[in-house]
Amino acid sequence: MALTKKGSRRIVVDGVEYRWRVRRKHWCCDYEGSTLGYVAEDATRPGTTLVVETGRPVVRDPDLVPAEIVLPREVAAGIRTARSKGWTPSSKGSPFKLHLSAG
């Protein structure tokens, strides 16, 4: 499943360019979509998509600070973690799922 260019952001991690975006669709995250997640892929040679579940709840209360904020440093850390766990972004295959702790 390729990541659309519209709405995605560019990030360079260890000299490699990626595209990423926060995902709110149900397929991204566990727990009936109630946790925040994002997806990333190699920007120049898209292959296997990285699907990251942050473990943080999605807050839909307008009086609270929105939880749908994912910082680029979190994405960079997630990409590095996924690479160390075997994600090869330029190879073809099913999405690589990474579950992170809310702590």
N, CA, C and O atoms as a MOPAC input file, in Angstrom:
PM7 MOZYME 1SCF
protein

 N      0.84600 1    -1.16300 1     0.00000 1
 C      0.00000 1     0.00000 1     0.00000 1
 C      0.89800 1     1.23400 1     0.00000 1
 O      1.55900 1     1.52200 1     0.99800 1
 N      0.92500 1     1.95400 1    -1.09900 1
 C      1.79200 1     3.12200 1    -1.23300 1
 C      1.19700 1     4.33300 1    -0.53100 1
 O     -0.02100 1     4.48700 1    -0.43200 1
 N      2.06700 1     5.16100 1    -0.06100 1
 C      1.69600 1     6.38800 1     0.62400 1
 C      1.48800 1     7.47800 1    -0.41700 1
 O      2.34100 1     7.68300 1    -1.28000 1
 N      0.36700 1     8.17600 1    -0.34400 1
 C      0.11400 1     9.24400 1    -1.30400 1
 C      1.01900 1    10.43900 1    -1.00700 1
 O      1.33800 1    10.71000 1     0.15100 1
 N      1.42200 1    11.13900 1    -2.04000 1
 C      2.29000 1    12.30400 1    -1.85200 1
 C      1.52600 1    13.45500 1    -1.21700 1
 O      2.08300 1    14.20100 1    -0.41200 1
 N      0.26600 1    13.60400 1    -1.57100 1
 C     -0.53200 1    14.69400 1    -1.02700 1
 C     -0.72700 1    14.48600 1     0.47900 1
 O     -1.21800 1    13.44700 1     0.91900 1
 N     -0.33900 1    15.47900 1     1.24000 1
 C     -0.50900 1    15.41000 1     2.69000 1
 C      0.62600 1    14.74300 1     3.43100 1
 O      0.62600 1    14.71800 1     4.66100 1
 N      1.59900 1    14.19800 1     2.70700 1
 C      2.72800 1    13.55200 1     3.38100 1
 C      3.85100 1    14.57100 1     3.58200 1
 O      3.92000 1    15.59100 1     2.89600 1
 N      4.70700 1    14.27300 1     4.51800 1
 C      5.83800 1    15.14900 1     4.82700 1
 C      7.13800 1    14.43800 1     4.51700 1
 O      7.20800 1    13.20900 1     4.55400 1
 N      8.16100 1    15.20700 1     4.21300 1
 C      9.48800 1    14.67700 1     3.90100 1
 C     10.33200 1    14.69300 1     5.17000 1
 O     10.26600 1    15.62700 1     5.96900 1
 N     11.12500 1    13.64000 1     5.33600 1
 C     12.07300 1    13.57900 1     6.43500 1
 C     13.30700 1    12.81800 1     5.95000 1
 O     13.19300 1    11.84900 1     5.20000 1
 N     14.47000 1    13.26100 1     6.38000 1
 C     15.71000 1    12.57700 1     6.03500 1
 C     16.27200 1    11.97300 1     7.31300 1
 O     16.53800 1    12.67800 1     8.28700 1
 N     16.44700 1    10.66100 1     7.29500 1
 C     16.96400 1     9.92600 1     8.45500 1
 C     18.21800 1     9.18900 1     8.01600 1
 O     18.17400 1     8.34000 1     7.12600 1
 N     19.32200 1     9.51800 1     8.64400 1
 C     20.61400 1     8.88000 1     8.33300 1
 C     20.93400 1     8.92300 1     6.83700 1
 O     21.43900 1     7.95200 1     6.27300 1
 N     20.63500 1    10.05500 1     6.20600 1
 C     20.95600 1    10.24900 1     4.80500 1
 C     19.96200 1     9.68100 1     3.81200 1
 O     20.17800 1     9.79800 1     2.60500 1
 N     18.87400 1     9.06700 1     4.27700 1
 C     17.86700 1     8.48500 1     3.39100 1
 C     16.59500 1     9.31600 1     3.49900 1
 O     16.15300 1     9.64000 1     4.60100 1
 N     16.01200 1     9.65800 1     2.36200 1
 C     14.79200 1    10.45300 1     2.33400 1
 C     13.55900 1     9.54600 1     2.42600 1
 O     13.44000 1     8.56200 1     1.69500 1
 N     12.64300 1     9.89800 1     3.34100 1
 C     11.38100 1     9.17900 1     3.53000 1
 C     10.22200 1    10.16000 1     3.41300 1
 O     10.40100 1    11.37400 1     3.51200 1
 N      9.03900 1     9.61100 1     3.20200 1
 C      7.79400 1    10.38000 1     3.29700 1
 C      6.97800 1     9.75500 1     4.41000 1
 O      6.99500 1     8.53700 1     4.58700 1
 N      6.25700 1    10.58400 1     5.16500 1
 C      5.44800 1    10.06300 1     6.26000 1
 C      4.20500 1    10.92500 1     6.45100 1
 O      4.14100 1    12.06900 1     6.00100 1
 N      3.23000 1    10.34600 1     7.12500 1
 C      2.01700 1    11.08800 1     7.49900 1
 C      1.30900 1    10.37300 1     8.63100 1
 O      1.41700 1     9.15500 1     8.78000 1
 N      0.59000 1    11.13600 1     9.42100 1
 C     -0.22500 1    10.57600 1    10.49100 1
 C     -1.40100 1     9.86700 1     9.84400 1
 O     -2.02000 1    10.38200 1     8.91300 1
 N     -1.70100 1     8.66900 1    10.35500 1
 C     -2.80700 1     7.88700 1     9.80500 1
 C     -3.92200 1     7.78200 1    10.82600 1
 O     -3.68400 1     7.50600 1    12.00100 1
 N     -5.11300 1     8.00200 1    10.37300 1
 C     -6.27300 1     7.89100 1    11.24900 1
 C     -7.20900 1     6.77000 1    10.81200 1
 O     -8.24100 1     6.52800 1    11.43900 1
 N     -6.84200 1     6.09600 1     9.74000 1
 C     -7.68800 1     5.00900 1     9.27000 1
 C     -7.52900 1     3.78600 1    10.16200 1
 O     -6.48200 1     3.59100 1    10.78000 1
 N     -8.55300 1     2.98000 1    10.22500 1
 C     -8.60100 1     1.82300 1    11.12300 1
 C     -7.46900 1     0.82500 1    10.88200 1
 O     -6.98400 1     0.22500 1    11.84200 1
 N     -7.02800 1     0.62300 1     9.63400 1
 C     -6.02500 1    -0.41200 1     9.35700 1
 C     -4.68300 1    -0.08800 1     9.98100 1
 O     -3.84400 1    -0.97400 1    10.14200 1
 N     -4.47100 1     1.16000 1    10.33100 1
 C     -3.16000 1     1.55800 1    10.84600 1
 C     -2.90700 1     1.02200 1    12.24500 1
 O     -1.81700 1     0.53500 1    12.54700 1
 N     -3.89500 1     1.11200 1    13.07400 1
 C     -3.64200 1     0.89500 1    14.49100 1
 C     -4.58400 1    -0.13400 1    15.09200 1
 O     -5.66900 1    -0.39500 1    14.57400 1
 N     -4.13700 1    -0.71000 1    16.20400 1
 C     -4.95400 1    -1.67700 1    16.92800 1
 C     -5.96700 1    -0.95100 1    17.81600 1
 O     -6.12600 1     0.26800 1    17.75300 1
 N     -6.62800 1    -1.73000 1    18.62500 1
 C     -7.56500 1    -1.21100 1    19.62200 1
 C     -8.65600 1    -0.35600 1    18.99200 1
 O     -8.94500 1     0.74200 1    19.46800 1
 N     -9.25800 1    -0.86100 1    17.92400 1
 C    -10.36000 1    -0.21200 1    17.23500 1
 C    -10.02500 1     1.20800 1    16.79900 1
 O    -10.89900 1     2.07500 1    16.78800 1
 N     -8.78000 1     1.45300 1    16.44500 1
 C     -8.38600 1     2.75200 1    15.92500 1
 C     -8.27800 1     3.83700 1    16.97600 1
 O     -8.26900 1     5.01800 1    16.63200 1
 N     -8.19700 1     3.47200 1    18.25200 1
 C     -8.17500 1     4.48100 1    19.31100 1
 C     -6.77000 1     4.90800 1    19.70800 1
 O     -6.60800 1     5.68100 1    20.65200 1
 N     -5.75200 1     4.42100 1    19.00800 1
 C     -4.39500 1     4.86000 1    19.28400 1
 C     -3.81900 1     5.53700 1    18.04500 1
 O     -4.16800 1     5.21000 1    16.91100 1
 N     -2.94600 1     6.47000 1    18.29300 1
 C     -2.36100 1     7.27500 1    17.23300 1
 C     -1.28700 1     6.50700 1    16.48100 1
 O     -0.48900 1     5.79400 1    17.08800 1
 N     -1.26700 1     6.65000 1    15.17600 1
 C     -0.26600 1     5.97400 1    14.37600 1
 C      0.17300 1     6.80900 1    13.19300 1
 O     -0.44600 1     7.82300 1    12.87000 1
 N      1.24000 1     6.38200 1    12.55100 1
 C      1.71000 1     7.03300 1    11.34100 1
 C      2.31900 1     5.99500 1    10.41800 1
 O      2.65600 1     4.88900 1    10.84100 1
 N      2.45600 1     6.36300 1     9.15700 1
 C      3.05900 1     5.48200 1     8.16900 1
 C      4.21900 1     6.21600 1     7.51200 1
 O      4.22500 1     7.44400 1     7.42600 1
 N      5.19600 1     5.45000 1     7.05300 1
 C      6.36500 1     6.02100 1     6.37900 1
 C      6.81900 1     5.07100 1     5.28600 1
 O      6.54900 1     3.87100 1     5.33200 1
 N      7.51200 1     5.62500 1     4.30600 1
 C      8.08900 1     4.81700 1     3.24400 1
 C      9.27700 1     5.55000 1     2.64300 1
 O      9.41800 1     6.76200 1     2.80100 1
 N     10.12300 1     4.80900 1     1.95700 1
 C     11.26200 1     5.38100 1     1.24100 1
 C     10.70700 1     6.30600 1     0.15700 1
 O      9.84800 1     5.89700 1    -0.62500 1
 N     11.19000 1     7.54300 1     0.10700 1
 C     10.65400 1     8.52000 1    -0.83700 1
 C     11.11500 1     8.27800 1    -2.26200 1
 O     10.39100 1     8.60300 1    -3.20400 1
 N     12.30100 1     7.71700 1    -2.44200 1
 C     12.82500 1     7.54500 1    -3.79700 1
 C     12.54400 1     6.16000 1    -4.38300 1
 O     12.38900 1     6.01900 1    -5.59700 1
 N     12.47700 1     5.14200 1    -3.52700 1
 C     12.19900 1     3.77200 1    -3.97600 1
 C     11.15400 1     3.13900 1    -3.06300 1
 O     11.49000 1     2.26500 1    -2.26300 1
 N      9.88200 1     3.56600 1    -3.16600 1
 C      8.86100 1     3.01100 1    -2.27200 1
 C      8.74000 1     1.50200 1    -2.42700 1
 O      8.71600 1     0.98000 1    -3.54200 1
 N      8.66600 1     0.83100 1    -1.32600 1
 C      8.50800 1    -0.62200 1    -1.31000 1
 C      7.59000 1    -0.98100 1    -0.16100 1
 O      6.38200 1    -0.75800 1    -0.23000 1
 N      8.15600 1    -1.53300 1     0.88600 1
 C      7.38500 1    -1.91400 1     2.05800 1
 C      7.08500 1    -0.67800 1     2.90700 1
 O      7.99300 1     0.07100 1     3.26700 1
 N      5.82600 1    -0.47500 1     3.21800 1
 C      5.39900 1     0.64800 1     4.04500 1
 C      5.58800 1     0.30000 1     5.51200 1
 O      5.31200 1    -0.82300 1     5.93500 1
 N      6.05800 1     1.26500 1     6.28100 1
 C      6.18800 1     1.12000 1     7.72900 1
 C      4.91800 1     1.65500 1     8.36400 1
 O      4.51800 1     2.78700 1     8.09200 1
 N      4.28000 1     0.85600 1     9.20600 1
 C      3.07400 1     1.26200 1     9.93000 1
 C      3.41800 1     1.26000 1    11.40900 1
 O      3.72600 1     0.21200 1    11.97700 1
 N      3.36800 1     2.42500 1    12.03400 1
 C      3.77100 1     2.56500 1    13.43400 1
 C      2.56300 1     2.92800 1    14.28200 1
 O      1.83000 1     3.86700 1    13.97200 1
 N      2.37000 1     2.18100 1    15.34300 1
 C      1.36600 1     2.51500 1    16.35700 1
 C      2.13500 1     3.06200 1    17.55000 1
 O      3.00100 1     2.38500 1    18.10400 1
 N      1.81400 1     4.29800 1    17.94400 1
 C      2.55100 1     4.95500 1    19.01700 1
 C      2.15900 1     4.46200 1    20.40000 1
 O      2.94400 1     4.57600 1    21.34200 1
 N      0.96800 1     3.92300 1    20.53600 1
 C      0.47800 1     3.52000 1    21.84800 1
 C     -0.21000 1     4.65800 1    22.58200 1
 O     -0.77300 1     4.45700 1    23.65800 1
 N     -0.16500 1     5.86400 1    21.99900 1
 C     -0.82200 1     7.01200 1    22.61700 1
 C     -2.27600 1     7.05600 1    22.17400 1
 O     -2.58300 1     6.79500 1    21.01000 1
 N     -3.17900 1     7.39000 1    23.10600 1
 C     -4.59100 1     7.45700 1    22.72000 1
 C     -4.87600 1     8.66000 1    21.83900 1
 O     -4.20200 1     9.68600 1    21.93400 1
 N     -5.86900 1     8.52600 1    20.98800 1
 C     -6.34000 1     9.64300 1    20.17900 1
 C     -7.38900 1    10.37200 1    21.00800 1
 O     -8.39900 1     9.78400 1    21.39400 1
 N     -7.15000 1    11.64700 1    21.27900 1
 C     -8.08100 1    12.45100 1    22.07400 1
 C     -8.96100 1    13.23400 1    21.11800 1
 O     -8.47300 1    13.99900 1    20.28600 1
 N    -10.24900 1    13.03600 1    21.24600 1
 C    -11.18300 1    13.71600 1    20.35600 1
 C    -11.96100 1    14.82100 1    21.06700 1
 O    -12.90300 1    15.37100 1    20.49800 1
 N    -11.58300 1    15.15200 1    22.29600 1
 C    -12.23000 1    16.20800 1    23.05700 1
 C    -11.63500 1    17.55000 1    22.63800 1
 O    -10.43500 1    17.76400 1    22.81100 1
 N    -12.45000 1    18.46800 1    22.08500 1
 C    -11.89700 1    19.73300 1    21.59900 1
 C    -11.31900 1    20.62400 1    22.70100 1
 O    -10.55400 1    21.54000 1    22.39900 1
 N    -11.66200 1    20.38200 1    23.96200 1
 C    -11.13800 1    21.17400 1    25.06600 1
 C     -9.75100 1    20.70800 1    25.51000 1
 O     -9.08400 1    21.40600 1    26.27400 1
 N     -9.31600 1    19.55700 1    25.04900 1
 C     -8.00900 1    19.03000 1    25.41400 1
 C     -7.01300 1    19.26700 1    24.28300 1
 O     -7.39600 1    19.49000 1    23.13500 1
 N     -5.75300 1    19.21500 1    24.62300 1
 C     -4.70800 1    19.35000 1    23.60100 1
 C     -4.81200 1    18.15700 1    22.65800 1
 O     -4.87300 1    17.01700 1    23.11900 1
 N     -4.83300 1    18.39200 1    21.35200 1
 C     -4.96100 1    17.25900 1    20.42500 1
 C     -3.79000 1    16.29500 1    20.54200 1
 O     -2.63400 1    16.70800 1    20.64200 1
 N     -4.10200 1    15.01700 1    20.52900 1
 C     -3.06800 1    13.98600 1    20.62200 1
 C     -2.58700 1    13.55200 1    19.25300 1
 O     -1.68500 1    12.72100 1    19.14800 1
 N     -3.18000 1    14.10700 1    18.19300 1
 C     -2.82100 1    13.70400 1    16.84300 1
 C     -1.53000 1    14.36200 1    16.37500 1
 O     -1.27700 1    14.44500 1    15.17400 1
 N     -0.72000 1    14.82600 1    17.30400 1
 C      0.54000 1    15.45700 1    16.94800 1
 C      1.64700 1    14.41900 1    17.02200 1
 O      1.87500 1    13.79600 1    18.05900 1
 N      2.32200 1    14.25100 1    15.91000 1
 C      3.49600 1    13.38000 1    15.85000 1
 C      4.64300 1    14.26300 1    15.39300 1
 O      4.57800 1    14.86800 1    14.32300 1
 N      5.68000 1    14.34000 1    16.19200 1
 C      6.82200 1    15.17900 1    15.87100 1
 C      7.79200 1    14.45300 1    14.94700 1
 O      7.91600 1    13.23000 1    15.01200 1
 N      8.48100 1    15.20300 1    14.08500 1
 C      9.45000 1    14.57100 1    13.19300 1
 C     10.51000 1    13.75300 1    13.92800 1
 O     10.95300 1    12.72800 1    13.41000 1
 N     10.92100 1    14.17200 1    15.10600 1
 C     11.91800 1    13.39500 1    15.85000 1
 C     11.36800 1    12.03000 1    16.25500 1
 O     12.12200 1    11.06100 1    16.34500 1
 N     10.03300 1    11.94400 1    16.50500 1
 C      9.41000 1    10.65100 1    16.80600 1
 C      9.43000 1     9.75200 1    15.58000 1
 O      9.68100 1     8.55100 1    15.67500 1
 N      9.16400 1    10.35000 1    14.43500 1
 C      9.16600 1     9.58600 1    13.18500 1
 C     10.57600 1     9.07300 1    12.89200 1
 O     10.75500 1     7.91500 1    12.51500 1
 N     11.56700 1     9.93300 1    13.06600 1
 C     12.95700 1     9.51400 1    12.83900 1
 C     13.33700 1     8.37000 1    13.76900 1
 O     13.98000 1     7.41000 1    13.34400 1
 N     12.94200 1     8.46700 1    15.03700 1
 C     13.23100 1     7.39700 1    16.00000 1
 C     12.50200 1     6.11800 1    15.61300 1
 O     13.06900 1     5.03000 1    15.72000 1
 N     11.25600 1     6.23200 1    15.16700 1
 C     10.50000 1     5.05600 1    14.73700 1
 C     11.11800 1     4.38800 1    13.52200 1
 O     11.16300 1     3.16100 1    13.43800 1
 N     11.59400 1     5.19200 1    12.58100 1
 C     12.24900 1     4.64700 1    11.38700 1
 C     13.53300 1     3.91800 1    11.77700 1
 O     13.80700 1     2.82300 1    11.28400 1
 N     14.30900 1     4.52400 1    12.65400 1
 C     15.55200 1     3.87000 1    13.09700 1
 C     15.25200 1     2.55600 1    13.83100 1
 O     15.93700 1     1.55400 1    13.62300 1
 N     14.23300 1     2.56800 1    14.68200 1
 C     13.85400 1     1.35000 1    15.40600 1
 C     13.40700 1     0.26500 1    14.43700 1
 O     13.81500 1    -0.89000 1    14.55800 1
 N     12.57000 1     0.63700 1    13.47700 1
 C     12.08800 1    -0.34000 1    12.49200 1
 C     13.23900 1    -0.90500 1    11.66600 1
 O     13.27300 1    -2.10400 1    11.38800 1
 N     14.17700 1    -0.05400 1    11.27400 1
 C     15.33800 1    -0.53300 1    10.50400 1
 C     16.14600 1    -1.53300 1    11.32500 1
 O     16.62400 1    -2.53600 1    10.79500 1
 N     16.29800 1    -1.25500 1    12.62900 1
 C     17.06500 1    -2.17000 1    13.48200 1
 C     16.32600 1    -3.48700 1    13.71400 1
 O     16.94000 1    -4.49600 1    14.06400 1
 N     14.99500 1    -3.47500 1    13.51700 1
 C     14.19700 1    -4.68400 1    13.69600 1
 C     13.94100 1    -5.41900 1    12.38700 1
 O     13.18800 1    -6.39200 1    12.34900 1
 N     14.57200 1    -4.94700 1    11.31600 1
 C     14.48500 1    -5.69900 1    10.06400 1
 C     13.68000 1    -5.07900 1     8.94100 1
 O     13.52900 1    -5.70900 1     7.89400 1
 N     13.15800 1    -3.88100 1     9.10500 1
 C     12.41100 1    -3.24200 1     8.02900 1
 C     13.36300 1    -2.84700 1     6.91700 1
 O     14.33800 1    -2.13400 1     7.15300 1
 N     13.08700 1    -3.30600 1     5.70600 1
 C     13.85100 1    -2.91000 1     4.52600 1
 C     12.90300 1    -2.13900 1     3.60700 1
 O     12.15900 1    -2.74200 1     2.83400 1
 N     12.93000 1    -0.82600 1     3.69000 1
 C     11.92300 1    -0.00800 1     3.01500 1
 C     11.89700 1    -0.09600 1     1.49600 1
 O     10.85400 1     0.17100 1     0.90000 1
 N     12.99300 1    -0.45800 1     0.84600 1
 C     13.00200 1    -0.51200 1    -0.61700 1
 C     12.57400 1    -1.86900 1    -1.17300 1
 O     12.40400 1    -2.01700 1    -2.38300 1
 N     12.40100 1    -2.86000 1    -0.29700 1
 C     11.95700 1    -4.17000 1    -0.78300 1
 C     10.43300 1    -4.22800 1    -0.82100 1
 O      9.75700 1    -3.52100 1    -0.07400 1
 N      9.91100 1    -5.06200 1    -1.68400 1
 C      8.46300 1    -5.22900 1    -1.81000 1
 C      7.97200 1    -6.17300 1    -0.71300 1
 O      8.71700 1    -7.02900 1    -0.23500 1
 N      6.72500 1    -6.00500 1    -0.32900 1
 C      6.14300 1    -6.89700 1     0.65600 1
 C      5.02000 1    -6.25300 1     1.44100 1
 O      4.63000 1    -5.11400 1     1.18300 1
 N      4.51100 1    -6.99600 1     2.39500 1
 C      3.43600 1    -6.51600 1     3.25600 1
 C      3.95300 1    -5.39900 1     4.15300 1
 O      5.15300 1    -5.31600 1     4.41400 1
 N      3.04100 1    -4.52800 1     4.63200 1
 C      3.45900 1    -3.46900 1     5.54000 1
 C      4.18200 1    -4.02600 1     6.76500 1
 O      3.80100 1    -5.06800 1     7.29900 1
 N      5.21200 1    -3.33300 1     7.19900 1
 C      5.97600 1    -3.69200 1     8.38600 1
 C      5.33500 1    -2.95200 1     9.55400 1
 O      5.29300 1    -1.72200 1     9.56600 1
 N      4.84000 1    -3.69700 1    10.52800 1
 C      4.13000 1    -3.08100 1    11.65700 1
 C      5.05400 1    -2.98500 1    12.86300 1
 O      5.73500 1    -3.94400 1    13.22700 1
 N      5.05900 1    -1.81300 1    13.46900 1
 C      5.87200 1    -1.54300 1    14.63800 1
 C      4.97800 1    -0.97600 1    15.72800 1
 O      4.32800 1     0.04900 1    15.52400 1
 N      4.93800 1    -1.62400 1    16.87500 1
 C      4.14000 1    -1.16300 1    18.01200 1
 C      5.07200 1    -0.58000 1    19.06100 1
 O      5.94700 1    -1.27000 1    19.58300 1
 N      4.87700 1     0.69600 1    19.36400 1
 C      5.69200 1     1.35900 1    20.34900 1
 C      4.90900 1     1.52800 1    21.64300 1
 O      3.67900 1     1.49000 1    21.63900 1
 N      5.61300 1     1.71200 1    22.73300 1
 C      4.98900 1     1.88900 1    24.04800 1
 C      4.52600 1     3.33400 1    24.19200 1
 O      5.15000 1     4.25000 1    23.65600 1
 N      3.44000 1     3.52800 1    24.91300 1
 C      2.94300 1     4.87100 1    25.19100 1
 C      3.83000 1     5.60900 1    26.15700 1
 O      3.75300 1     6.83500 1    26.24000 1
 N      4.68000 1     4.90100 1    26.90200 1
 C      5.56300 1     5.53200 1    27.89500 1
 C      6.70400 1     6.11200 1    27.19800 1
 O      7.58200 1     6.69800 1    27.83200 1

